[in-house]
Amino acid sequence: MKKILIIILFISNNICGNPEIVIKNFGIITIGNGNNYLGKHIWKLSFKNEDSLFIFSIKTKTNEKYVFFNLSKLLNAKYLKYLKKNETNFLIIKDEKIIFNETTKITFTPKNLFNIYIEKKLNIKGLKGKIIDSYALDNIDNDYYLIRTIINNKLLCWTIVKNNKIMNVHTEMNVSKHHNLGRITITNFTNENKPEFTFIYKDSSENKIITLGEKNKYISSFFKNNIYVSRLSNKYNMLEYRGFIYYTFKNNG
């Protein structure tokens, strides 16, 4: 009986009270920290944007440890631009009671502690194909490169190199209407203090957003006005990536 009471008290302590609420980059607003249970509640997000009032709601179950609002998905580009430029008052309402009231601007820029530059002279053992272009990072303890090569004019390869060692590779077909690599964004969605290279591969019908890190790889795509997001983005520590994809889609899709 004593053990049952302890378990009941433990569950009660983990679902009672107000959870941690955080406004993150790219319009991700999280309720809960992924550790404690939220319990059965109705959560509403309320804010004004220009002359419009927005109210979104989420209903949680007993076994959920976090939920989130993705403003980059919920709003169009016009309203996202407003959030970027203007301070907005955000309210979180739990079962008709205000538990969060904060005024802030939303940041739509990836976390980035690194600078990127073009690197022309490279000699990497085991690198396949002819080098098209290569990029390096500075101001870090290790040497990181993103190198794009082409094999037999048929296969494009993007290779992550750390301290002259190949760490990760991504390949795509070199289709005739493939566009140039375009802008490279240095990201750090996993918060592991390790850089990632994020870029767009585009052909006549599809845009792929490819993120390569030392070990990780996640790919999302836009195809015929539909968006496909990597399943990893539903994890608590990857929610900003999900916001980033929808924000990129709204601005480039």
C-alpha positions as CSV (number, residue, x, y, z in Angstrom):
1,M,0.0,0.0,0.0
2,K,2.8,2.4,0.9
3,K,4.5,1.7,-2.5
4,I,1.2,2.5,-4.3
5,L,0.9,5.8,-2.4
6,I,4.5,6.8,-3.4
7,I,3.8,6.1,-7.1
8,I,0.6,8.1,-6.9
9,L,2.4,11.0,-5.3
10,F,5.2,10.8,-7.9
11,I,2.7,10.9,-10.8
12,S,0.8,13.7,-9.1
13,N,4.0,15.8,-8.7
14,N,4.9,15.3,-12.3
15,I,1.5,16.4,-13.8
16,C,0.6,19.2,-11.4
17,G,1.7,22.8,-11.5
18,N,2.6,24.9,-14.5
19,P,5.2,23.5,-17.0
20,E,8.2,25.2,-18.5
21,I,7.2,27.3,-21.5
22,V,9.8,28.6,-23.9
23,I,9.6,30.8,-27.1
24,K,12.3,29.4,-29.4
25,N,13.7,30.4,-32.8
26,F,11.5,30.1,-35.9
27,G,8.3,30.5,-33.9
28,I,8.4,27.3,-31.9
29,I,6.6,27.7,-28.6
30,T,7.0,24.7,-26.3
31,I,5.0,23.7,-23.3
32,G,6.8,21.2,-21.1
33,N,10.5,20.1,-21.2
34,G,10.2,16.5,-22.3
35,N,10.7,15.1,-18.8
36,N,7.5,15.7,-16.8
37,Y,4.0,14.7,-17.7
38,L,1.6,17.5,-18.7
39,G,-1.7,15.9,-17.8
40,K,-5.0,16.4,-19.5
41,H,-5.5,20.1,-20.3
42,I,-6.4,22.5,-23.0
43,W,-3.7,24.9,-23.9
44,K,-4.3,28.1,-25.9
45,L,-1.8,30.4,-27.5
46,S,-3.1,33.9,-28.0
47,F,-1.5,37.0,-29.6
48,K,-2.2,40.0,-31.8
49,N,-0.4,40.4,-35.1
50,E,-1.0,43.8,-36.9
51,D,-4.8,44.1,-36.7
52,S,-5.6,40.4,-36.3
53,L,-6.1,38.3,-33.2
54,F,-4.8,34.7,-33.3
55,I,-5.8,31.9,-31.0
56,F,-4.5,28.3,-31.4
57,S,-5.3,25.4,-29.0
58,I,-3.8,22.0,-28.2
59,K,-5.3,19.3,-26.0
60,T,-2.8,17.1,-24.1
61,K,-3.2,13.6,-22.8
62,T,-1.9,12.3,-19.5
63,N,1.1,10.6,-21.0
64,E,2.5,13.6,-23.0
65,K,5.6,15.3,-21.8
66,Y,5.6,18.2,-24.2
67,V,3.6,19.9,-26.9
68,F,4.4,22.8,-29.2
69,F,3.0,25.5,-31.4
70,N,4.8,26.0,-34.8
71,L,4.1,29.5,-35.9
72,S,6.2,29.0,-39.1
73,K,3.6,26.4,-40.1
74,L,0.5,28.1,-38.7
75,L,1.1,31.6,-40.2
76,N,1.7,32.9,-43.7
77,A,4.9,34.7,-44.7
78,K,3.4,38.1,-44.1
79,Y,2.6,37.5,-40.5
80,L,6.0,35.8,-39.9
81,K,7.7,38.9,-41.2
82,Y,5.7,41.0,-38.8
83,L,6.8,38.7,-35.8
84,K,10.4,39.1,-36.9
85,K,10.3,42.9,-36.9
86,N,8.0,43.6,-34.1
87,E,7.7,42.7,-30.4
88,T,4.5,40.7,-29.8
89,N,2.7,39.8,-26.6
90,F,2.2,36.0,-26.3
91,L,-0.3,34.5,-23.8
92,I,-0.5,30.8,-22.9
93,I,-3.8,29.9,-21.3
94,K,-4.2,26.6,-19.4
95,D,-7.8,25.6,-19.0
96,E,-9.0,29.2,-19.3
97,K,-6.3,30.6,-16.9
98,I,-3.4,32.7,-18.1
99,I,-0.1,31.1,-17.0
100,F,2.4,32.7,-19.4
101,N,2.6,36.3,-20.5
102,E,5.7,37.4,-22.4
103,T,6.5,40.1,-25.0
104,T,9.3,39.5,-27.4
105,K,10.5,39.3,-31.1
106,I,10.7,36.0,-32.8
107,T,14.2,35.1,-34.2
108,F,14.2,33.4,-37.6
109,T,18.0,32.8,-37.8
110,P,19.8,29.5,-37.0
111,K,22.2,29.4,-34.1
112,N,25.6,29.9,-35.5
113,L,29.0,30.4,-33.8
114,F,31.0,29.7,-36.9
115,N,32.2,31.6,-40.0
116,I,32.3,30.0,-43.4
117,Y,34.7,30.7,-46.3
118,I,35.6,29.1,-49.6
119,E,38.6,26.7,-49.5
120,K,40.3,25.9,-52.8
121,K,43.4,23.8,-51.9
122,L,42.4,20.5,-50.5
123,N,44.0,17.0,-50.5
124,I,41.6,14.6,-48.7
125,K,42.5,10.9,-48.7
126,G,39.6,8.8,-49.8
127,L,37.6,11.6,-51.4
128,K,35.7,10.4,-54.4
129,G,35.0,12.4,-57.6
130,K,36.2,15.7,-59.0
131,I,35.9,18.6,-56.6
132,I,33.4,21.3,-57.7
133,D,33.7,23.5,-54.7
134,S,34.6,23.3,-51.0
135,Y,33.9,25.3,-47.9
136,A,35.6,25.6,-44.5
137,L,34.8,26.9,-41.1
138,D,37.1,29.0,-38.9
139,N,37.1,30.0,-35.2
140,I,36.8,26.4,-34.0
141,D,39.1,23.8,-32.4
142,N,38.7,21.4,-35.3
143,D,38.9,21.8,-39.1
144,Y,35.6,21.2,-40.8
145,Y,34.9,21.2,-44.6
146,L,31.9,20.7,-46.8
147,I,33.2,19.4,-50.2
148,R,31.0,19.0,-53.3
149,T,32.3,16.5,-55.9
150,I,30.9,14.9,-59.0
151,I,31.5,11.3,-60.1
152,N,31.5,10.4,-63.8
153,N,29.3,13.5,-64.4
154,K,26.4,11.5,-63.0
155,L,26.5,11.6,-59.2
156,L,26.8,14.6,-57.0
157,C,28.4,14.1,-53.6
158,W,28.5,16.3,-50.5
159,T,31.1,15.2,-48.0
160,I,31.8,16.4,-44.4
161,V,35.4,16.3,-43.5
162,K,36.8,16.8,-40.0
163,N,40.5,17.1,-39.5
164,N,41.2,15.5,-42.9
165,K,38.9,12.5,-42.1
166,I,35.7,11.8,-44.0
167,M,32.8,11.8,-41.5
168,N,29.6,11.9,-43.6
169,V,28.5,11.8,-47.2
170,H,25.3,12.6,-49.1
171,T,24.6,11.9,-52.8
172,E,22.1,13.0,-55.4
173,M,21.8,12.4,-59.1
174,N,23.3,15.1,-61.3
175,V,20.1,15.8,-63.3
176,S,20.3,18.1,-66.3
177,K,18.2,20.8,-64.6
178,H,19.9,20.7,-61.3
179,H,20.6,24.2,-60.0
180,N,23.8,25.4,-58.3
181,L,24.4,24.7,-54.6
182,G,23.3,28.1,-53.6
183,R,23.6,29.5,-50.1
184,I,25.0,27.3,-47.3
185,T,23.7,27.9,-43.8
186,I,25.7,26.8,-40.8
187,T,23.3,25.4,-38.2
188,N,23.4,23.6,-34.9
189,F,19.9,22.2,-34.4
190,T,21.0,19.4,-32.0
191,N,22.6,21.9,-29.6
192,E,25.7,19.6,-29.4
193,N,28.1,22.5,-30.2
194,K,29.0,20.8,-33.4
195,P,28.5,22.6,-36.8
196,E,26.1,21.4,-39.5
197,F,26.0,22.4,-43.1
198,T,22.5,23.1,-44.4
199,F,21.9,23.7,-48.1
200,I,19.2,23.2,-50.8
201,Y,19.4,20.8,-53.7
202,K,17.0,21.8,-56.4
203,D,15.8,20.4,-59.7
204,S,12.8,21.3,-61.9
205,S,10.2,19.9,-59.5
206,E,11.7,19.4,-56.0
207,N,13.7,21.3,-53.4
208,K,15.5,19.2,-50.9
209,I,16.8,20.8,-47.7
210,I,19.8,18.8,-46.7
211,T,21.5,19.1,-43.3
212,L,24.8,17.3,-42.8
213,G,26.8,17.2,-39.6
214,E,29.7,15.2,-38.4
215,K,27.4,12.2,-37.8
216,N,23.9,13.4,-38.4
217,K,21.9,13.8,-41.6
218,Y,18.3,15.0,-42.0
219,I,16.5,15.7,-45.2
220,S,13.2,17.5,-45.8
221,S,11.7,18.4,-49.2
222,F,9.2,20.6,-51.0
223,F,7.4,18.9,-53.9
224,K,4.4,20.3,-55.8
225,N,3.6,22.7,-53.0
226,N,3.7,19.8,-50.5
227,I,6.2,19.7,-47.7
228,Y,7.8,16.6,-46.2
229,V,9.7,17.1,-43.0
230,S,12.2,14.6,-41.5
231,R,10.6,12.5,-38.7
232,L,13.5,13.5,-36.4
233,S,11.9,16.9,-36.2
234,N,9.2,15.7,-33.8
235,K,11.8,15.1,-31.1
236,Y,12.0,17.7,-28.4
237,N,15.5,18.8,-29.1
238,M,14.8,19.0,-32.9
239,L,11.7,21.3,-32.8
240,E,13.6,24.4,-34.0
241,Y,14.6,22.4,-37.1
242,R,11.0,21.8,-37.8
243,G,10.3,25.5,-37.5
244,F,13.3,26.2,-39.8
245,I,11.9,23.9,-42.5
246,Y,8.5,25.5,-42.5
247,Y,9.9,29.0,-42.4
248,T,12.2,28.2,-45.4
249,F,9.3,26.7,-47.3
250,K,7.1,29.8,-46.7
251,N,9.9,32.0,-48.0
252,N,11.3,29.8,-50.8
253,G,8.6,27.3,-51.6
